[in-house]
């Protein structure tokens, strides 16, 4: 968790990246996050101008995020095809 201020308002954030999987994989988070971000050290926080509570420490996507999307897409396409065929048979 990290603390930041926008226009004098104190906010708390916990996302490293949008759609990141570190929180889904705690072992990955325990290894990666302490090496990337030191507790108590200053960090740049990127936030939405329209919703400052929506913030991350690293903007954009990384390889892990993209590969997870491709993996999930690969699983969902065959599933969708099976569902489509079942619905057509009804």
KETOR-137626 format. One line per field, with one value per atom (N, C-alpha, C): residue number from 1; x, y, z; residue in three letters. Coordinates in nm, 2 decimals, padded with zeros to 4 digits. Atoms other than C-alpha are relative to their C-alpha. Example, Ala and Ser with C-alpha at 12.3 -4.5 7.8 and 13.67 -1.06 7.14 Angstrom:
2
pos	[1; 1; 1; 2; 2; 2]
east	[00.09; 01.23; 00.09; -00.09; 01.37; -00.08]
north	[-00.12; -00.45; 00.12; -00.11; -00.11; 00.11]
up	[00.00; 00.78; 00.00; 00.00; 00.71; 00.08]
code	[ALA; ALA; ALA; SER; SER; SER]
end
This chain:
90
pos	[1; 1; 1; 2; 2; 2; 3; 3; 3; 4; 4; 4; 5; 5; 5; 6; 6; 6; 7; 7; 7; 8; 8; 8; 9; 9; 9; 10; 10; 10; 11; 11; 11; 12; 12; 12; 13; 13; 13; 14; 14; 14; 15; 15; 15; 16; 16; 16; 17; 17; 17; 18; 18; 18; 19; 19; 19; 20; 20; 20; 21; 21; 21; 22; 22; 22; 23; 23; 23; 24; 24; 24; 25; 25; 25; 26; 26; 26; 27; 27; 27; 28; 28; 28; 29; 29; 29; 30; 30; 30; 31; 31; 31; 32; 32; 32; 33; 33; 33; 34; 34; 34; 35; 35; 35; 36; 36; 36; 37; 37; 37; 38; 38; 38; 39; 39; 39; 40; 40; 40; 41; 41; 41; 42; 42; 42; 43; 43; 43; 44; 44; 44; 45; 45; 45; 46; 46; 46; 47; 47; 47; 48; 48; 48; 49; 49; 49; 50; 50; 50; 51; 51; 51; 52; 52; 52; 53; 53; 53; 54; 54; 54; 55; 55; 55; 56; 56; 56; 57; 57; 57; 58; 58; 58; 59; 59; 59; 60; 60; 60; 61; 61; 61; 62; 62; 62; 63; 63; 63; 64; 64; 64; 65; 65; 65; 66; 66; 66; 67; 67; 67; 68; 68; 68; 69; 69; 69; 70; 70; 70; 71; 71; 71; 72; 72; 72; 73; 73; 73; 74; 74; 74; 75; 75; 75; 76; 76; 76; 77; 77; 77; 78; 78; 78; 79; 79; 79; 80; 80; 80; 81; 81; 81; 82; 82; 82; 83; 83; 83; 84; 84; 84; 85; 85; 85; 86; 86; 86; 87; 87; 87; 88; 88; 88; 89; 89; 89; 90; 90; 90]
east	[00.08; 00.00; 00.09; -00.07; 00.12; -00.09; 00.08; 00.01; 00.05; -00.03; -00.01; -00.10; 00.09; -00.17; -00.03; 00.05; -00.38; -00.08; 00.07; -00.48; -00.03; 00.01; -00.42; -00.08; 00.07; -00.63; 00.09; -00.08; -00.45; -00.07; 00.06; -00.52; 00.09; -00.08; -00.41; -00.02; 00.01; -00.33; 00.07; -00.06; -00.24; 00.03; -00.03; -00.21; 00.14; -00.13; 00.13; -00.03; 00.04; -00.01; -00.15; 00.14; -00.36; -00.01; 00.01; -00.47; 00.12; -00.12; -00.16; -00.04; 00.03; -00.14; 00.07; -00.08; 00.09; -00.09; 00.09; -00.20; -00.07; 00.06; -00.34; 00.10; -00.10; -00.01; 00.09; -00.07; 00.11; 00.15; -00.14; 00.44; 00.08; -00.07; 00.53; 00.01; 00.00; 00.43; 00.11; -00.10; 00.65; 00.14; -00.13; 00.95; 00.03; -00.02; 00.90; -00.01; 00.02; 00.76; 00.10; -00.10; 01.02; 00.13; -00.11; 01.29; -00.02; 00.03; 01.12; -00.04; 00.05; 00.97; 00.04; -00.05; 01.14; -00.11; 00.09; 00.91; 00.05; -00.04; 00.92; 00.07; -00.07; 01.10; -00.10; 00.09; 00.95; -00.02; 00.03; 00.78; -00.09; 00.09; 00.60; -00.13; 00.13; 00.23; -00.08; 00.07; 00.03; -00.15; 00.14; -00.34; -00.09; 00.10; -00.65; -00.04; 00.04; -00.72; -00.15; 00.15; -01.10; -00.03; 00.03; -01.07; 00.14; -00.13; -00.75; 00.02; -00.01; -00.83; 00.04; -00.04; -00.76; 00.15; -00.14; -00.38; 00.09; -00.09; -00.08; 00.14; -00.14; 00.30; 00.07; -00.06; 00.38; -00.11; 00.10; 00.17; 00.02; -00.02; 00.11; -00.01; 00.00; 00.13; 00.14; -00.13; 00.41; -00.02; 00.01; 00.48; -00.09; 00.08; 00.32; -00.15; 00.14; -00.01; -00.05; 00.04; -00.02; 00.00; 00.00; 00.07; -00.12; 00.12; -00.20; -00.13; 00.11; -00.45; -00.01; 00.00; -00.34; -00.04; 00.03; -00.35; -00.15; 00.14; -00.71; -00.08; 00.07; -00.82; 00.01; -00.02; -00.68; -00.09; 00.09; -00.89; -00.14; 00.14; -01.21; -00.05; 00.05; -01.23; -00.05; 00.06; -01.27; -00.13; 00.11; -01.51; -00.12; 00.11; -01.72; -00.05; 00.05; -01.73; -00.08; 00.08; -01.86; -00.13; 00.13; -02.13; -00.08; 00.07; -02.22; -00.07; 00.05; -02.26; -00.11; 00.11; -02.47; -00.12; 00.12; -02.70; -00.06; 00.06; -02.74; -00.08; 00.06; -02.83; -00.13; 00.12; -03.11; -00.12]
north	[-00.12; 00.00; 00.12; -00.12; 00.35; 00.12; -00.12; 00.70; 00.11; -00.11; 01.00; 00.11; -00.12; 01.35; 00.06; -00.07; 01.51; 00.12; -00.13; 01.88; 00.00; 00.00; 01.84; -00.12; 00.12; 01.52; -00.12; 00.12; 01.22; -00.12; 00.12; 00.90; -00.12; 00.12; 00.54; -00.08; 00.09; 00.31; -00.13; 00.13; -00.05; -00.06; 00.06; -00.11; 00.04; -00.03; -00.14; 00.04; -00.03; -00.15; -00.03; 00.03; -00.16; -00.14; 00.14; -00.52; -00.09; 00.08; -00.65; -00.12; 00.13; -01.01; -00.02; 00.02; -00.96; -00.03; 00.02; -00.95; -00.14; 00.13; -01.27; -00.11; 00.09; -01.44; 00.05; -00.06; -01.36; -00.03; 00.03; -01.54; 00.09; -00.10; -01.32; 00.14; -00.13; -01.01; 00.01; 00.00; -01.11; 00.01; -00.01; -01.15; 00.13; -00.12; -00.86; 00.13; -00.14; -00.57; 00.06; -00.06; -00.53; 00.03; -00.03; -00.54; 00.13; -00.12; -00.27; 00.13; -00.12; -00.04; -00.03; 00.01; 00.01; 00.07; -00.06; 00.08; 00.13; -00.14; 00.45; 00.08; -00.08; 00.56; 00.07; -00.07; 00.82; -00.07; 00.06; 00.70; 00.09; -00.07; 00.86; -00.08; 00.07; 00.78; 00.06; -00.04; 00.80; -00.02; 00.02; 00.87; 00.07; -00.05; 00.95; 00.14; -00.13; 01.32; 00.01; 00.00; 01.25; -00.08; 00.08; 01.00; -00.03; 00.02; 01.05; -00.12; 00.13; 00.74; -00.12; 00.11; 00.53; 00.03; -00.03; 00.52; -00.13; 00.11; 00.30; 00.06; -00.04; 00.31; -00.01; 00.02; 00.20; 00.00; -00.01; 00.31; -00.10; 00.08; 00.10; -00.15; 00.14; -00.27; -00.06; 00.07; -00.52; -00.13; 00.13; -00.86; -00.09; 00.09; -01.04; 00.02; -00.04; -00.85; -00.04; 00.03; -00.90; -00.15; 00.14; -01.27; -00.06; 00.05; -01.33; 00.02; -00.03; -01.16; -00.10; 00.09; -01.38; -00.14; 00.13; -01.69; -00.02; 00.01; -01.62; 00.01; 00.00; -01.54; -00.13; 00.13; -01.87; -00.10; 00.09; -02.05; 00.03; -00.04; -01.85; -00.02; 00.02; -01.88; -00.14; 00.14; -02.27; -00.01; 00.01; -02.24; 00.07; -00.07; -01.98; -00.08; 00.08; -02.20; -00.12; 00.11; -02.50; 00.05; -00.06; -02.28; 00.03; -00.04; -02.15; -00.12; 00.12; -02.50; -00.06; 00.05; -02.61; 00.08; -00.08; -02.32; -00.02; 00.02; -02.38; -00.14; 00.14; -02.75; 00.00; -00.01; -02.64; 00.04]
up	[00.00; 00.00; 00.00; 00.00; -00.07; 00.02; -00.03; 00.03; -00.10; 00.08; -00.20; 00.02; -00.01; -00.22; -00.13; 00.12; -00.49; 00.05; -00.04; -00.44; 00.15; -00.14; -00.07; 00.07; -00.05; -00.03; 00.01; -00.02; 00.12; -00.05; 00.05; -00.07; 00.02; -00.01; -00.04; -00.13; 00.12; -00.34; 00.03; -00.01; -00.38; -00.13; 00.13; -00.75; -00.05; 00.07; -00.92; -00.14; 00.14; -01.27; -00.01; 00.03; -01.42; -00.05; 00.05; -01.46; 00.04; -00.04; -01.28; 00.07; -00.06; -01.16; 00.13; -00.12; -00.86; 00.12; -00.12; -00.62; -00.01; 00.02; -00.77; 00.03; -00.03; -00.73; 00.11; -00.11; -00.38; 00.01; 00.00; -00.42; -00.09; 00.10; -00.72; 00.07; -00.07; -00.52; 00.11; -00.11; -00.22; -00.06; 00.06; -00.46; -00.07; 00.09; -00.70; 00.07; -00.05; -00.51; 00.09; -00.09; -00.23; -00.08; 00.08; -00.50; -00.09; 00.09; -00.71; 00.08; -00.08; -00.44; 00.15; -00.14; -00.10; 00.09; -00.10; 00.20; 00.05; -00.05; 00.30; -00.11; 00.10; -00.02; -00.09; 00.09; -00.24; -00.13; 00.13; -00.56; -00.08; 00.08; -00.85; -00.01; 00.01; -00.85; -00.12; 00.11; -01.17; 00.03; -00.04; -01.12; -00.11; 00.10; -01.33; 00.04; -00.03; -01.35; 00.04; -00.04; -01.33; 00.12; -00.12; -01.05; 00.07; -00.06; -00.84; 00.09; -00.08; -00.63; -00.09; 00.09; -00.94; -00.04; 00.02; -00.93; -00.01; 00.01; -01.01; 00.01; -00.01; -00.96; -00.14; 00.14; -01.32; -00.10; 00.10; -01.61; -00.11; 00.12; -01.92; 00.03; -00.02; -01.97; -00.01; 00.01; -01.93; -00.07; 00.07; -02.09; 00.08; -00.08; -01.80; -00.01; 00.01; -01.83; -00.14; 00.14; -02.21; -00.02; 00.02; -02.19; 00.07; -00.07; -01.93; -00.09; 00.09; -02.17; -00.11; 00.11; -02.46; 00.05; -00.06; -02.24; 00.03; -00.03; -02.12; -00.13; 00.12; -02.47; -00.07; 00.06; -02.59; 00.06; -00.07; -02.33; -00.02; 00.01; -02.38; -00.14; 00.13; -02.76; -00.02; 00.01; -02.76; 00.08; -00.09; -02.47; -00.07; 00.07; -02.66; -00.12; 00.12; -02.97; 00.05; -00.05; -02.76; 00.04; -00.05; -02.60; -00.13; 00.12; -02.95; -00.06; 00.07; -03.09; 00.09; -00.08; -02.79; -00.01; 00.01; -02.82; -00.14; 00.13; -03.19; -00.01; 00.00; -03.12; 00.07; -00.08; -02.88; -00.09]
code	[UNK; UNK; UNK; UNK; UNK; UNK; UNK; UNK; UNK; UNK; UNK; UNK; UNK; UNK; UNK; UNK; UNK; UNK; UNK; UNK; UNK; UNK; UNK; UNK; UNK; UNK; UNK; UNK; UNK; UNK; UNK; UNK; UNK; UNK; UNK; UNK; UNK; UNK; UNK; UNK; UNK; UNK; UNK; UNK; UNK; UNK; UNK; UNK; UNK; UNK; UNK; UNK; UNK; UNK; UNK; UNK; UNK; UNK; UNK; UNK; UNK; UNK; UNK; UNK; UNK; UNK; UNK; UNK; UNK; UNK; UNK; UNK; UNK; UNK; UNK; UNK; UNK; UNK; UNK; UNK; UNK; UNK; UNK; UNK; UNK; UNK; UNK; UNK; UNK; UNK; UNK; UNK; UNK; UNK; UNK; UNK; UNK; UNK; UNK; UNK; UNK; UNK; UNK; UNK; UNK; UNK; UNK; UNK; UNK; UNK; UNK; UNK; UNK; UNK; UNK; UNK; UNK; UNK; UNK; UNK; UNK; UNK; UNK; UNK; UNK; UNK; UNK; UNK; UNK; UNK; UNK; UNK; UNK; UNK; UNK; UNK; UNK; UNK; UNK; UNK; UNK; UNK; UNK; UNK; UNK; UNK; UNK; UNK; UNK; UNK; UNK; UNK; UNK; UNK; UNK; UNK; UNK; UNK; UNK; UNK; UNK; UNK; UNK; UNK; UNK; UNK; UNK; UNK; UNK; UNK; UNK; UNK; UNK; UNK; UNK; UNK; UNK; UNK; UNK; UNK; UNK; UNK; UNK; UNK; UNK; UNK; UNK; UNK; UNK; UNK; UNK; UNK; UNK; UNK; UNK; UNK; UNK; UNK; UNK; UNK; UNK; UNK; UNK; UNK; UNK; UNK; UNK; UNK; UNK; UNK; UNK; UNK; UNK; UNK; UNK; UNK; UNK; UNK; UNK; UNK; UNK; UNK; UNK; UNK; UNK; UNK; UNK; UNK; UNK; UNK; UNK; UNK; UNK; UNK; UNK; UNK; UNK; UNK; UNK; UNK; UNK; UNK; UNK; UNK; UNK; UNK; UNK; UNK; UNK; UNK; UNK; UNK; UNK; UNK; UNK; UNK; UNK; UNK; UNK; UNK; UNK; UNK; UNK; UNK; UNK; UNK; UNK; UNK; UNK; UNK]
end
